[in-house]
């Protein structure tokens, strides 16, 4: 039986997250990890690993295609080529990373990585599949130049592993290494929302690219982490797509070609913050901080454990699983991640997401084992459950004290919010 042993990267990274968490607790640094942010960060990372499972082979195929059809030079595979490749990879990364901060369309993919207001190893997992597509286009420069993909792919993996360990507040400055490598201190500056730290330290492994191109900044005081205009939401879908919506609204409302061009290709500093505020009102995006019962964290923790175990099993047995099994498990993981974010936001539709999650294994069993009658009976039972207001209230009361405020809100008619409000053209 063939296995996908890259699945063991999951317990490996979780082990280091646990070490950092334990060390922070021992040092009484309760500000390093916050529960809501940790769940939100891991949710983004889990989704990325899931999507990477489907697309990574395609990305690698692109490198081989570019090399075989279009490479400009025959660089070879001598031992010293590894050194040049490592330097070239870091240079490409620098410009990929810098442009990702300077162009709205690219920032829309990268902003998810910077949304966390805590800086720890869980923040390192905030990568999206959109970034992976963009990175692949930039990494293709390496095989185009003549570096063989057999060498490019291991170096890219090294880059990914190294950058994980720079996302921590528990390691101070590292002496002489600060002059050569991107250290946790340098990367803390990069994740800062403070004006003096903005758009600094784009390098991944080596620090000299930032010094060469004028974007280097040493860490002088503890940064304020996150983005300039905090997202104030742990909603899984909102975290991924809010900036694309902001670009779309800005583009649509722009009355000149230059305005439309700026919406797509100018920098984030040109975006009007009121666009997001209007969208937040339109989609009712906001954190809720109501009293939760002990069952809230217990159940949410259980969901995260189940999702991590499901992802591990899916990755490990991926080569031998049938397509319908892969689809069912993947759908269950994604909907559960949306559910966890909605639980953190205490959204009223968590009950409906729960019913949808319950429907997935029923649909899978009915399809996989050819039990249409079983599927039909369960579907007929689930429909009235899905629309039952009394069960919805009871479900919310399992996790929150008193009647859930968003249920009360749903019973009150509110005027629609116009997206034109506060949006300049």
N, C-alpha and C positions, 0 to 999 in steps of 0.2 A: 504494500500500500504506500502511495506517495503522500508525503506531508509537506506543508508549507511552514518551514521552521522559523520564518521571520515572525511568526505569531509570538514567539518567546520574547520579542522586543517589548511586548505589553507588560508582562510581569517584571521585566528588567527596569523599565522606566518607572513603574509603580514603586519598585523597591527604592529607587533613589528619591522619589517624592516622599516616601515614608521616612527615609533617613533625614531629609531636610526638615520635615514636619516635626520629627522627634527632637532634632537638635534645636529647632526654634522653641519648642515647648520647654526643653531643659534650660535654655537661656532666658526663659520667661518673655519671649518675643511673641506675644499674642497678636500683634499687628501684622505678622507676616502671612498668616493664613486666615481667611475668613470663609465661613461655610458656604454662603451663597456663591461667592466668586469661584471657589474651588469646584463646586458642582458645575457651574457655567463653563469654566475653563476646560474641565475634563470632557464635558459634552461636546464642545467644539472639536477637541482632539480626537474623540472617538469617531465622530462623523468623518473627519479627515482620513483616519486610518481605514474606515470602511470604504470610502470612495477610492482611496489609493489602491485598495485590493483589486478594484475593477480596472483602474486606469494605468497603474504603474508599468505593466507589461507593454502597453501601447506607447508610453513615454519612452521606454528603453528602445522600442522598435524604431521610433523616430530618430534616435541618435545613430543607430546602425544604418538607417536609410540615408540620412544626411551624409554620413561618412562614406558609404559605398558609392553614392551617386555624385556627390558634390565636393568632396574634400579637396582643399587647395594645395596642401603640402603633404608629403610623406614623412611624417615626423618619426615614426618608428616606436619601438617599445623598450628602448634601452633604459637602464636603471635611473639615469639622470633625468630622463623625460618626466618621471614622477614629480620631481622638484618643480620643473617648469610648468607642469600641468596644475600642481597645487597653487602656484602663484597666479596662473592664468584663470583658474576657477575662482579664486578669491577676488580678482579684478572684475570678472564678469559679474560676480555676486554684488560687488560694491555698486556697480552702475544699475543693475537690476533693482537693488534695494533703494538706491537713491531716487531713481525714476519712479519707483513705487510710492514714494512720498511726495513727488512733485507733479504728478499727473493724476487728475481725478479718476479716470477710468481704472488706472492701476492701483490707486489708493483705495478704491472701493473694495478690492480684493484683499488688500493688506491691512486695512483699518481694523479688521477683526482681531488681528494679532495684538493690537495696541489698546484694545478696549478695557482690558482688565486694570483695575485700580490697585491691585496687589501684584507684586513682582516676586514670583517664585517659580519652581519647576513646572507647576501646573499651567502657568502663563505661557511657557514654552510650547505647550501642546496646541495653542490656539492658531492652528494653520488650517486653511481652507483649500478645497479642491480647485477653486478659482486661482489661487496663488500657484498651485501646481502646474496648471496649464500655462500661465505666464512664465513661470520659471523654466519650463521645458523649452519655450521659444528662445529664451536667453541662453540656456545651457547648450542649445544646438549650435551655438557659435563655436564651441570647443571641437566637436567632430568636424565641423566645417573647416576649421583651421588645419585639421589633420591629426588631432589626438584621437587615438583609437577608443571606441566605446568600451572595450574591455578594461581600459584604464579609467575612463571618464566616470563610469558608474560607481566604482568603489570610492573614488575621491568625493563624489557627490554625497555618498552615504556618510563618509567621514565628516563632511561639512555639517550635515544634519545632526549627527551625534554631538559634535563639538559645540554647536550653538545651543543645544539643550542645556549644557552645564554653565552657560554664561547667564542664565536667567535665575539669579538668586541674590538675596540680600544678606545671606549668612556667610559669605566669603568677602573679606575686606580686600584692600589693595595688595598686589602681589609683587612688589618691589621691582626688580629689573624687567620682569615679564611684562609690566605695564608699557614698556617702551617698544615692545615687539608685537605682542599678541592683543587681540580683543579679549579683555578680561571681564569678569562680572561687573567690576567697577565701571569700565567703559560702556558696557551694554546697559547698565542702569541709567546712564545719561541718555542713551538712545530712547529708552522707554519713558522718559520724563515728559511731563506736560508744561514744565516751567519754560518761560520764554528764552532764558539764556541757554537752555539745553535743547531747544527745538532743532530738528534737522541736523543732528550731529551723530558721529560715530556709526557710519553705515557698514563698516567692515564686518566680516564674519569670523575670520581667523586672525588676520594680520592687521595691525593698526596703521601701517605706513601709508595705505591708500588714503585714509582720511587726512593724514598730515600732508600728503602730496596735493590733494585737491581742496584743502582748506575747510574741511568739515570736522576737524578733531576738537574735542572739548574734554578736559579732565573733570572728574567728579569733585566738586568742591563742598557742596552740602547735600544732604539727603534729598533726592528728587521727589516730586509729586507725580505719581504714576498715572498712566491713562492717556486719554486724548484731551485736547484743549477744551472741547465742549463735551463733557462726560455724557455717556449714553444713558445712564440711569435706568437700565433695563437688563434683565437676564433672559429675556424672551429669545429663544433659540433662533427662530426665523428672523426676527427683527435684527438681531446681531449680524446676521449674514447679509441681509438685503436692504437695510435702511439707507445705506449710502447710494446704492443703485437707484432707489426711489428718489432720493434727493437730487441726484444728477438728472433723472428723467423729468422731474417737476421743473427744475431750473432750466433745462433745455427747452421744454415745452413752452414755458412762459417767456423765454428770451425773444425779443422782437427783432434782433439783428443777427446777421451771420456771425459776427464777432462774439456776441453773447452766447450763441449756441456752441461755437468753437470752445469758448472758455469753460462752458459747462462740462465738456468732455475732456479737454486737454490742458486746461490751466491747473493751478495748484489748489489744494484744499483751502488755502487762506482766502480765495476769491468767493467761496461759497457763503451764502447768506444763512446764518444760524437760524433765522426765523422759519426757513423751509422745514427743518427737522421738527421744530416746535409745532408747526401746523400739521405735519404728518403724524406726530405723536398724538395730537388731539383727535385727528381723523381716525386713527386706528386704536385709540385708547391705550397707548403704551405708557406704562408707569409702574414703578415698583410699589408693591403693597406691603405694609409692615403691620399687619394685624396680629393679634395673639394667636399663636399656633399651639396645638396640643402635642404631647410627646409622640403621638403616632405620626406626626408630620415628618420629622427627621428620620424616624425609624423606617417608614415606608419609602421615603425618598432614597435613603441609603440602600435599601433593598433593590430599588430600581437600578441604581448605579452599579451595584454588584452584579445583578442579572445581565445588564447590558455589557459589562466588561467580560463576563464569562461567555456570553453569546458571541461577542466579537472575537475573542480568543479561539473559541471552537470553530467559528466560521472560517477564520484565517488558517487555522491548523489543518482542517479537513477540506479546505476549498478545492483542491485538485480532484477530489473524489465525490463531491456532493452533486446531486442533480440540480438542474436549473430552478425547479419550483421550490426546492428547499432553500436555495440561496436567496431567491426573491422573498420568500416568507420571512426568513430570519433577518434579512436586511431591512425589510419594511417594518418589522417589529422593533428593531434597534432605532431606526430613524424616528418613528412615531413616539417611542419612549423618550428619546432625547427632547423632542418637542414638548412632550408631557412634563418632563422634569423642569424645563424652563418655565412652563406655564404654572407649575406648582410653586416655583419660587416667586412668580408674579402674582400668584393667587388668582388666576383668571377663572372666570365662571365656567369656561368650556372644558375644564379638566375632566369632568365627569364624562363628557362626550368622547374625549380622547381615550378614556379608559374603556368605554364600550367599543370603540374602533379597535383598540388593542386586543380586546377579547375576541373580536370578529376574525382577526388574522389567523390564529391557529385553527379556528373552526373552518375557515375557507381552505386552509392548507390541507387539513385532514380530508375534507370533502372532495377536493381535487386530486390529491396525491393517491388516495386509496379508493377513488371512484365511488364515493358514497353521496350521490346527489340528494337522496332523501334526508340524510343526516344534515347536510348543509342547509336544505330548505327548512327543516324543522327549527334548527337553531337560528336561522335568519329571521323567521317569523316570530320567534320568542324575543330576539334582540331588538326588533323595531319598536315595540311598545316600551321596552326598557329605556331606549335611547331618548324618547320624548317625554318620559315621566318626570314631572317637576318635583314630586314628592321624593322620589329616589335621588334626584339631583341634590335636593336640600340635605337629605340624610347623608349623602356621600361627602358633601362639604363639611358637615358637622362632625365627621370622623377626624378631620384635621384642623378645623378652625373653631374657635369659641363663638357662640351665638350664630345667628344667621349670617351667611357670607355676604359682605357688602355688595359684591358685583351681581349677586342674584337680585338684591333689592334694586340695583341700578338697572338691571335688565327689565324690571317691571315698571320702570319710569321712562316715559318718552322723553328723549332729548333731541334738541335741534341738531341737524347735521352740521359738521364743520366744513367750511369752504376752504379748499386748498389755496385759493387766491389770497387768503388772509395772511398778511405779513410777508408775502413773497414779492420781491422786486423783480422787475423784468430787465 
